[in-house]
Structure formats: C-alpha cells, structure tokens
Amino acid sequence: MKTFIFLFALIMLSCASNNSGNSNAKVYVCHSKASIAYHKYENCRGLQVCSHKIVLETIDEAEMMGKKRCKICY
C-alpha cells in the first residue's frame, strides 16, 4: 500500500511539473466566440472549421480567454 501511495504521488508530481512549465508555450487559437479550445498544431483537425483568424497565443492567454486544451492534439 505504501508503494502504491508513493507511486501515485510521484505520478501526480510529474504531471504537475509538466503543466506548470508550459504556460509560455505558444498555441493556436481560433478567434471566434464559439471556439472553445486551443491547439498544439496549426493543422489540427479541430481548427479546420475555424472561419475566423487563427493566431498564436501563450497557454496562459488562451486559458484567460476561457479556452481549454484540444482533445484531438493534446
């Protein structure tokens, strides 16, 4: 049981460190009110329906706009 708890804590710590260092990474965002996600790749299938301007933003900026990670490219 102690080994399980240790491994679980190690995995959670690893996940937290992976997400915290990427807040300045650039992502692609469709500037539409209906858009709900930011994308890792410009050619992501989720951006194909965007009829507005696609711009590069930081992850922090995209999340401040209410965008979530794309389930296709992340």
PEFEN-V919921 format. One record per residue. N is the residue number from 1. PSI is psi in degrees with one decimal (999 if undefined). OMEGA is omega in whole degrees, -180 to 180 (999 if undefined). NEAR is the number of other C-alpha atoms within 12 Angstrom. Layout:
n->N psi->PSI omega->OMEGA near->NEAR
n->N psi->PSI omega->OMEGA near->NEAR
This chain:
n->1 psi->-40.5 omega->179 near->7
n->2 psi->-37.3 omega->179 near->8
n->3 psi->-42.2 omega->179 near->9
n->4 psi->-46.4 omega->180 near->10
n->5 psi->-41.9 omega->179 near->11
n->6 psi->-46.7 omega->-180 near->12
n->7 psi->-40.2 omega->178 near->13
n->8 psi->-45.6 omega->179 near->14
n->9 psi->-39.5 omega->179 near->14
n->10 psi->-42.1 omega->178 near->14
n->11 psi->-43.8 omega->180 near->14
n->12 psi->-39.2 omega->178 near->14
n->13 psi->-39.9 omega->178 near->14
n->14 psi->-43.7 omega->179 near->14
n->15 psi->-41.4 omega->-180 near->14
n->16 psi->-40.0 omega->-179 near->14
n->17 psi->-30.0 omega->178 near->13
n->18 psi->-37.5 omega->-178 near->13
n->19 psi->-33.4 omega->-174 near->17
n->20 psi->-29.8 omega->-177 near->14
n->21 psi->-6.5 omega->-175 near->14
n->22 psi->12.6 omega->-175 near->16
n->23 psi->-21.4 omega->178 near->19
n->24 psi->-0.7 omega->179 near->16
n->25 psi->146.2 omega->-180 near->21
n->26 psi->139.1 omega->178 near->21
n->27 psi->164.0 omega->-179 near->33
n->28 psi->133.7 omega->-177 near->35
n->29 psi->132.9 omega->172 near->41
n->30 psi->120.9 omega->-179 near->30
n->31 psi->74.2 omega->178 near->24
n->32 psi->145.7 omega->178 near->20
n->33 psi->-28.1 omega->-179 near->15
n->34 psi->-14.5 omega->-179 near->15
n->35 psi->135.8 omega->-177 near->27
n->36 psi->-5.1 omega->-173 near->24
n->37 psi->156.7 omega->168 near->35
n->38 psi->155.3 omega->-169 near->41
n->39 psi->145.9 omega->180 near->36
n->40 psi->-32.4 omega->-176 near->29
n->41 psi->141.1 omega->179 near->24
n->42 psi->-30.0 omega->-179 near->23
n->43 psi->20.9 omega->178 near->17
n->44 psi->140.8 omega->179 near->23
n->45 psi->-30.2 omega->180 near->18
n->46 psi->-20.2 omega->179 near->26
n->47 psi->-7.6 omega->-176 near->30
n->48 psi->-26.8 omega->-179 near->18
n->49 psi->-1.1 omega->-179 near->16
n->50 psi->122.2 omega->177 near->25
n->51 psi->6.7 omega->178 near->15
n->52 psi->-175.9 omega->179 near->15
n->53 psi->135.3 omega->175 near->17
n->54 psi->123.6 omega->-177 near->25
n->55 psi->160.6 omega->175 near->22
n->56 psi->131.5 omega->176 near->22
n->57 psi->163.6 omega->172 near->26
n->58 psi->161.6 omega->178 near->23
n->59 psi->-40.0 omega->178 near->29
n->60 psi->-45.4 omega->180 near->24
n->61 psi->-42.5 omega->180 near->21
n->62 psi->-41.7 omega->180 near->30
n->63 psi->-32.0 omega->176 near->23
n->64 psi->-26.7 omega->176 near->15
n->65 psi->-1.6 omega->179 near->21
n->66 psi->11.0 omega->-179 near->19
n->67 psi->149.6 omega->177 near->27
n->68 psi->165.0 omega->178 near->24
n->69 psi->139.7 omega->176 near->24
n->70 psi->135.2 omega->180 near->26
n->71 psi->-12.1 omega->180 near->16
n->72 psi->-49.1 omega->-173 near->16
n->73 psi->-2.3 omega->175 near->19
n->74 psi->999 omega->999 near->16
